[in-house]
Amino acid sequence: MISLHNHTIHSDGELIPSELARHCEINGYSYFGITDHADSSNLESLVAGTVRVCRDINKYFASVQAVPGVELTHVAPKQICFLAKEARRLGAKLVLVHGETIAEPVRPGTNFEALNSDIDILAHPGLITKKEMELAKKRGIYIEITTKQGHSLTNGHVAKLALQTGAKMVLSTDSHRQGEIVTLAQGVKIALGAGLSNAQTLLLLKNTKYIAEEKLK
């Protein structure tokens, strides 16, 4: 299992990064991302700390590798482009944006601005439109199928539009606590429940692995 979207106590998660790494390790993960919530108030310090701890995890943990990143969350849409560039400059390998979802009051226009910025993944964008999905396809930005309760309610809509437009998808947990670090079997069931076939689910997992490996080169 691989999840490129996870949170720690450095935003609203319950685990310190090393605890997250250990729980991922014992659940059979090969890679995981640390992508705590960020805006202009904490971006610099957050990225520095995340890069540092990922370096330690990758040195001292035998079977799991960590990818340093951020999730830009609830920022004004017009800030996204600048903050994404700043995150890259500071050393974030993964840049996610918290998409427009039924679970939280994300500002309208967030999906569009995110998809016109230098990001890797648009996270749980449950209210995404077909035009926005076409933009994701054009710009090579991955769309998240999530195992997270609440956000996952719209996985079917997201998967349907991604398949219609050819946009690429990844599978992630958006975990904030131990119980949300799902197994591979659970992740596969959620992908199939979103309407993906076995072959499409396999591609979903391959896409997720591809990003992780590319970011750690």
C-alpha positions in Angstrom: 0.0 0.0 0.0 1.1 3.6 -0.7 -0.6 6.8 0.5 0.8 10.1 -0.6 -1.6 12.1 1.6 -1.2 11.9 5.4 -1.2 14.3 8.4 0.7 14.5 11.7 0.6 16.6 14.8 2.2 19.3 12.8 -1.3 20.1 11.5 -4.4 18.3 12.6 -3.2 14.7 12.9 -2.7 12.7 16.1 0.7 11.1 15.4 4.2 12.5 15.2 5.9 11.6 11.9 7.9 8.7 13.3 4.7 7.2 14.8 3.0 7.6 11.4 6.0 5.9 9.7 5.9 2.9 12.1 2.2 2.4 11.6 2.6 2.6 7.9 5.5 0.1 8.2 3.5 -2.5 10.1 0.6 -2.2 7.7 2.8 -3.1 4.8 3.3 0.3 3.2 6.3 0.8 1.0 6.0 4.6 0.7 3.9 7.3 2.3 3.7 11.1 2.0 3.7 13.6 4.9 1.5 16.4 3.7 0.4 18.5 6.6 -2.0 21.4 6.1 -0.2 24.7 5.1 -0.8 28.3 4.4 1.4 31.4 4.5 1.6 31.3 8.3 3.5 27.9 8.6 4.7 27.0 5.1 8.4 27.7 5.7 8.8 26.0 9.1 6.5 23.1 8.1 8.4 22.2 5.0 11.8 22.5 6.8 10.7 20.1 9.5 9.0 17.7 7.2 12.1 17.5 4.9 14.3 16.9 8.0 12.1 14.1 9.5 11.6 12.4 6.1 15.4 12.3 5.7 15.6 10.6 9.1 12.9 8.1 8.4 14.4 7.1 5.0 17.7 6.5 6.7 16.6 4.6 9.8 13.4 2.8 8.8 14.1 -0.4 6.9 10.9 -1.1 4.9 9.1 2.2 4.4 10.1 5.5 2.7 8.7 8.9 3.4 8.1 11.7 0.8 8.0 15.3 2.1 5.2 17.5 1.1 2.4 19.8 2.0 -1.3 20.2 1.5 -2.3 23.8 0.8 -5.6 24.1 2.6 -8.4 26.7 2.7 -6.1 29.4 1.3 -7.6 32.0 -1.0 -7.6 30.6 -4.6 -5.4 33.4 -5.9 -2.7 32.4 -3.3 -2.4 28.9 -4.6 0.0 29.5 -7.5 2.4 31.5 -5.4 2.3 29.1 -2.4 2.8 26.1 -4.5 5.9 27.6 -6.0 7.2 28.6 -2.5 6.6 25.0 -1.3 8.7 23.7 -4.2 11.4 26.2 -3.5 11.5 25.3 0.2 12.0 21.6 -0.6 8.6 20.0 -0.7 8.6 17.1 -3.1 4.8 16.7 -3.1 2.4 19.6 -3.4 -1.3 18.8 -2.8 -4.2 21.2 -2.7 -7.3 20.5 -0.6 -10.0 20.3 -3.3 -13.6 21.5 -3.2 -15.5 18.8 -1.3 -18.9 18.2 0.3 -17.2 17.6 3.7 -15.7 21.1 4.2 -16.5 24.7 3.0 -13.6 25.1 0.6 -13.8 28.3 -1.4 -15.3 28.0 -4.9 -12.6 28.5 -7.5 -10.0 26.4 -5.5 -10.1 23.5 -7.9 -9.6 25.7 -11.0 -6.7 27.7 -9.5 -5.0 24.6 -8.2 -5.2 22.9 -11.6 -3.5 26.0 -13.1 -0.7 25.8 -10.5 2.5 23.7 -10.1 0.9 20.9 -8.0 1.0 17.1 -8.1 -2.3 16.1 -6.7 -5.8 17.7 -6.2 -7.0 16.0 -3.0 -10.5 14.6 -2.7 -12.1 17.1 -5.1 -15.6 15.8 -4.7 -17.3 18.8 -6.3 -15.0 18.8 -9.4 -16.6 19.6 -12.8 -15.9 17.9 -16.1 -14.1 21.0 -17.4 -11.9 21.0 -14.4 -11.2 17.3 -14.9 -10.3 18.0 -18.5 -7.8 20.6 -17.2 -6.3 18.1 -14.8 -5.8 15.7 -17.8 -4.2 18.5 -19.9 -1.8 19.6 -17.2 -0.9 16.1 -16.0 -2.2 16.7 -12.4 -3.4 13.6 -10.5 -6.8 13.4 -9.0 -7.2 11.7 -5.6 -9.5 8.8 -4.9 -9.7 8.8 -1.1 -10.3 6.3 1.6 -11.1 9.1 4.1 -14.6 9.0 5.7 -16.7 11.9 4.4 -14.5 12.8 1.5 -14.9 9.3 0.1 -18.7 9.8 -0.4 -18.0 11.4 -3.8 -15.4 9.0 -5.0 -17.9 7.6 -7.6 -18.4 11.1 -9.1 -14.7 11.8 -9.2 -13.8 8.4 -10.7 -16.6 8.7 -13.4 -15.3 12.1 -14.6 -11.7 10.9 -14.5 -12.5 7.9 -16.7 -14.5 10.0 -19.1 -11.7 12.6 -19.6 -8.7 10.4 -19.2 -7.4 12.2 -16.1 -5.0 10.2 -14.0 -6.0 9.1 -10.5 -4.1 8.1 -7.3 -5.3 6.3 -4.2 -4.6 8.0 -0.8 -5.8 7.7 2.8 -5.8 11.3 4.0 -5.0 9.7 7.3 -5.0 11.8 10.5 -4.9 8.9 13.0 -3.9 5.3 13.4 -7.3 3.8 12.4 -7.3 5.7 9.0 -4.1 4.0 7.8 -5.9 1.4 5.7 -4.5 -1.8 4.4 -4.1 -2.5 0.7 -7.1 -4.8 0.8 -9.3 -2.0 2.2 -8.0 0.5 -0.3 -8.8 -1.9 -3.2 -12.3 -2.4 -1.9 -12.8 1.4 -1.8 -11.5 1.8 -5.3 -13.8 -0.9 -6.6 -16.7 0.7 -4.7 -16.1 3.9 -6.6 -16.9 2.1 -9.8 -13.4 1.2 -11.0 -12.7 -2.2 -12.6 -9.9 -4.5 -11.4 -7.7 -3.2 -14.2 -8.5 0.4 -13.4 -7.8 -0.2 -9.8 -4.4 -1.7 -10.6 -3.6 1.3 -12.7 -4.6 3.6 -9.8 -2.1 1.8 -7.5 0.6 1.9 -10.2 0.1 5.7 -10.6 0.5 6.1 -6.9 3.7 4.1 -6.8 5.1 5.9 -9.8 4.7 9.3 -8.1 6.3 8.1 -4.9 9.3 6.7 -6.7 9.8 9.7 -9.0 9.7 12.1 -6.0 12.4 10.2 -4.1 14.8 10.0 -7.0 
